[in-house]
Amino acid sequence: MEKKWYQSKTKWGALLVGLSAVLATIGGYLSGNVDLTSAFYQLMTEVGVVCGILGIRDLPFINSKR
């Protein structure tokens, strides 16, 4: 039986690391240290990296049960 996504420590780790990066970018924008365009591009990169980590983790050749 396959475990649910929220039971995966790897997925929780990726989400927590991604959330910290996103919050840092939002904080930088709100404090005025980062302009809107840069904040937008940073957020897209951070979200893309987290989605990539989550997707790579589910690839069949990484998760194969031998």
GULUMGU-970119 format. One line per 3 residues: number of its first residue (from 1); their letters; for each residue x, y, z of N, C-alpha, C, O. Coordinates in pm, whole numbers, plus 50000, padded with zeros to 5 digits. Atoms other than C-alpha are relative to their C-alpha. Layout:
BEGIN
NUM) a) X/Y/Z/X/Y/Z/X/Y/Z/X/Y/Z; ...
end
This chain:
BEGIN
1) mek) 50084/49881/50000/50000/50000/50000/50089/50125/50000/50185/50134/50076; 49922/49878/50012/50134/50341/49905/49954/50101/50105/49835/50119/50129; 50037/49903/49897/50149/50604/50176/49954/50131/49938/49989/50163/49824
4) kwy) 50054/49872/50046/49972/50936/50141/50113/50104/49997/50215/50088/50065; 49894/49901/50019/50173/51246/50039/50041/50064/50132/50159/50093/50151; 49970/49930/49875/50150/51403/50386/50074/49911/50100/50111/49958/50207
7) qsk) 49923/50088/49914/50321/51100/50539/50146/49992/49956/50224/49917/50016; 49865/50002/50054/50640/51165/50339/50085/50110/50065/50051/50228/50057; 49909/49901/49939/50925/51333/50528/50070/50084/49894/50099/50201/49917
10) tkw) 49936/49926/50109/51087/51431/50198/49910/50113/49950/49956/50225/49928; 50093/49898/50049/50777/51616/50082/49980/50110/50103/49972/50228/50067; 50012/49898/49896/50736/51793/50417/50126/50086/50005/50117/50208/50021
13) gal) 49875/49924/50001/51102/51894/50406/50006/50098/49884/50044/50214/49902; 50001/49912/50117/51069/52033/50054/49903/50115/50019/49934/50229/49984; 50098/49894/49977/50756/52226/50152/50049/50101/50104/50028/50221/50087
16) lvg) 49951/49908/49896/50917/52372/50465/50115/50087/49949/50119/50207/49977; 49890/49922/50058/51234/52478/50282/49945/50102/49901/49986/50218/49902; 50060/49908/50096/51026/52628/50002/49922/50111/50066/49927/50226/50023
19) lsa) 50079/49900/49928/50795/52805/50245/50091/50104/50064/50058/50223/50065; 49909/49903/49938/51090/52964/50425/50057/50095/49896/50071/50214/49922; 49949/49914/50107/51231/53093/50096/49893/50098/49952/49922/50215/49928
22) vla) 50110/49914/50044/50892/53229/49989/49973/50109/50103/49954/50225/50066; 50024/49900/49895/50839/53402/50324/50113/50103/50006/50088/50221/50032; 49888/49906/50003/51187/53556/50304/49986/50099/49885/50013/50218/49901
25) tig) 50020/49912/50115/51110/53695/49959/49886/50099/50026/49899/50218/49997; 50113/49911/49968/50773/53833/50071/50041/50103/50104/50005/50220/50093; 49951/49907/49898/50939/53986/50377/50090/50106/49942/50082/50223/49979
28) gyl) 49912/49903/50067/51204/54149/50159/49921/50101/49919/49955/50219/49917; 50083/49909/50077/50937/54295/49935/49925/50097/50092/49921/50217/50067; 50077/49916/49909/50726/54423/50225/50087/50101/50073/50040/50210/50107
31) sgn) 49910/49906/49932/51029/54583/50392/50062/50100/49904/50126/50196/49947; 49948/49906/50099/51123/54757/50068/50139/49967/49950/50196/50045/49874; 49866/50037/50045/51451/54573/50012/50001/49935/49862/50105/49928/49798
34) vdl) 50012/50067/50129/51324/54394/49699/49885/50064/49924/49776/50083/49979; 50109/49940/50078/51125/54553/49419/49905/49890/49950/49939/49772/49954; 50106/50093/50035/50808/54389/49288/50042/49902/49889/50015/49783/49899
37) tsa) 49958/50086/50110/50958/54255/48965/50097/49892/50047/50081/49775/50013; 49904/50097/49948/51250/54090/49142/49933/49900/50093/49963/49781/50089; 50071/50088/49907/51022/53950/49412/49917/49899/49921/49912/49781/49958
40) fyq) 50081/50091/50081/50794/53802/49146/50086/49889/49940/50050/49772/49947; 49912/50100/50060/51081/53630/48966/50059/49905/50105/50072/49785/50079; 49950/50085/49892/51224/53501/49294/49893/49901/50044/49922/49783/50062
43) lmt) 50109/50088/49958/50886/53362/49398/49974/49889/49897/49953/49774/49934; 50023/50101/50104/50839/53186/49064/50111/49895/50002/50085/49776/49985; 49888/50095/49992/51185/53030/49094/49987/49910/50121/50006/49789/50111
46) evg) 50013/50078/49877/51126/52919/49453/49887/49898/49990/49903/49782/50030; 50113/50092/50016/50787/52767/49375/50036/49890/49899/50002/49774/49919; 49959/50098/50100/50933/52596/49068/50097/49897/50055/50088/49779/50023
49) vvc) 49904/50093/49939/51218/52444/49267/49929/49902/50092/49957/49783/50089; 50074/50089/49910/50980/52306/49530/49917/49901/49920/49915/49782/49952; 50078/50091/50085/50751/52162/49262/50092/49899/49932/50055/49782/49917
52) gil) 49903/50091/50061/51057/52014/49093/50045/49893/50098/50053/49776/50062; 49958/50097/49899/51175/51849/49414/49888/49899/50026/49914/49779/50033; 50112/50090/49975/50831/51706/49478/49976/49907/49882/49944/49789/49901
55) gir) 50020/50081/50118/50802/51582/49121/50111/49901/49978/50085/49786/49941; 49886/50090/50017/51152/51434/49103/49990/49884/50098/50025/49771/50064; 50012/50104/49897/51083/51242/49423/49904/49890/49957/49917/49776/50002
58) dlp) 50101/50099/50042/50791/51064/49253/50034/49929/49869/49954/49849/49820; 49964/50069/50124/50979/50952/48941/50015/49850/50024/50070/49809/50127; 49999/50145/49978/50946/50575/48896/50138/49939/50022/50153/49849/50105
61) fin) 49869/50062/49982/51319/50500/48864/50067/50038/50132/50161/49971/50174; 49949/49964/49867/51390/50680/49194/49923/49924/50106/49981/49882/50207; 50088/50064/49903/51098/50522/49375/49975/49852/49974/49883/49794/50031
64) skr) 50027/50140/50035/51127/50173/49229/50019/49909/50122/50108/49929/50204; 49993/50097/49891/51067/49888/49468/50060/49872/49943/49991/49793/49878; 49930/50116/50056/51325/49623/49381/50001/49887/50095/50056/49781/50065
end
